[in-house]
Amino acid sequence: MPIQVDLILYNAHIYTQWPRHAWVEAVAIHGGRILACGSDEEILPLARARTTCINLEGRLVLPGFTDSHIHFYDIAWRRGQLALYDAVSLQDLQARVRAYGRGLAPGAWLVGYGWNESSWPDPRFPTRHDLDPLTDGHPAILWRTDLHAAVANTAALQAAGIGPQTPDPPSGVIDRDDEGRPTGVLRELAINLVRRIIPPQEEKTATANLLAAAEELHRLGIVAVHDQRMKDHHEEGPEALQTYTRLRYSGQLPLRVSCNIEAAHLDHLIMLGLKSGFGDEWVRLGHVKLFADGSLGARTAWMLEPYEGEPHNRGMYLTPPEEAAALIQRAHRHGLAISIHAIGDRANREVLDIFAEVLAGESEQRPLIPHRIEHVQTIQPQDQPRLAEMGITASVQPIHCTDDIPNTDRFWGERGRNTYPFRTLLQLGTNLAFGSDAPVASPNPWWGIHAAVTRRRRDGEPSGGWYPEQCLTVAEAVEAYTLGAARAIAQEHQQGRLAPGYLADLVALDRDIFACPPREIADTQVDLTVLDGRIVHSNL
């Protein structure tokens, strides 16, 4: 009996990333997998009575995109909170906080995120004194865009028991005024003193938020995520994996998920005998997440030399190197791959030194998927070849490259030439896996490709590109969102290409990003998203 083909897409310009047939006109899908690729004349005769056939009228089709660094569970948790990405000044932030607070029930928390003082006329962090007159007694906390700093009002500080005598927690800082009183600004792990007392969401609300967040990603062409953990949110990883597994077995999981688990759970993973890669094509255990340092914006990225204008500040480590080395060694020996956040050049060097020592030893159960460094934001030239030499994935976010231009120039000066060296890393043989770091930045991958290809912001500046020698081609950027992401979790045998036997995940676009002016890539819209052979978004 002939196979019942479920879906045929034809009259398209399909970029398969399948070496023998890079470009085809049509694709046939059956049972959530690619059945065949070829010309219209080859594929259309495969149609049967119940086959859906869609004429794509020459549209560009690409493999479905993966966001390789996204805090997806955190995005779902933040739905309905106050988004402050486009606040243009402290006064603008204050007006938004006041308006948002008017709609809250008595006693409810006011939670927001996304503010970025670096482009404000007065580029200073807000304090509790800026929030207290606006919040009408509601406890309030607002995360900075990088999530490595936050500001809480007095009510939230009091609820968390933070006062003049409260010591800084390990790997955290409570900012204080000249008299030792907390200003409301919390950096790194000090944020958790407040976060842990925010009431949790009900399961029904959490699920609805997650499904809605996935719909937004489908509209952007994203069909899979590598879900990252927040620093020392110990409960988040198990909650996320439990939720994804529950939705997978109820047939509701809207994305393919590789779920990281925070390093605090390493002993439990080992006790259960779990390995990186455990799972199926919908949900799998990804990496064990560690943090080497903080962020550029919070000036906590760990640097070899001081920040410009701050001679005593070289940033900070979040996990002491000896502790990180012990955790990485233990995970590696038990088949668990490491995903470690490293921003500063000192952090990246220390991490690479640890990996070199770990990989030099023999291991009976070494991980089946590669270790990876998240961000690799600034890395000295002598350290750049080491990722490829050790087979370590560079999980990078091109949208950060352009968003961070003002802060990089301000705080790192000439060291900016070593920031996000995409071209150099790729030429050295490093596997690049692109992501967004959402909700720190927008998850829009077309903004990411635009940033990687032009090294310009979406307003066109800087006009010549920022260190333009590090620009990528469109094909290289697409690969980093597709096949590079698949390699990062050892799934390149079934993800990242449109080839027979591969998962039927693909997107059709409103323009040809290979042919249009590079400045227009950021405006790309997705006309069709197919996940597992099913249409999950359509503008056709």
Secondary structure, 3 states (H helix, E strand, C coil): CCCCCCEEEECCEEECCCHHHCEECEEEEECCEEEEEECHHHHHHHCCCCCEEEECCCCEEEECEEEEEECHHHHHHHCCCEECCCCCCHHHHHHHHHHHHCCCCCCCCEEEEEECHHHCCCCCCCCHHHHHHHCCCCCEEEEECCCCEEEECHHHHHHCCCCCCCCCCCCEEEEECCCCCEEEEEEEHHHHHHHCCCCCCCHHHHHHHHHHHHHHHHHCCEEEEEECCCCCCCCHHHHHHHHHHHHHHCCCCCCEEEEEEEHHHHHHHHHHCCCCCCECCCEEEEEEEEECECCCCCCCCCCCCCECCECCCCCCECCCHHHHHHHHHHHHHCCCCEEEEECCHHHHHHHHHHHHHHHHCCCCCCCCCCCEEEECCECCCCCCCHHHHHCCEEEECHHHHHHCHHHHHHHCHHHHHHECCHHHHHHCCCCEEECCCCCCCCCCHHHHHHHHHHCCCCCCCCCCCCCHHHCCCHHHHHHHHCHHHHHCCCCCCCCCCCCCCCECCEEEECCCCCCCCHHHHHHCCEEEEEECCEEEEECC
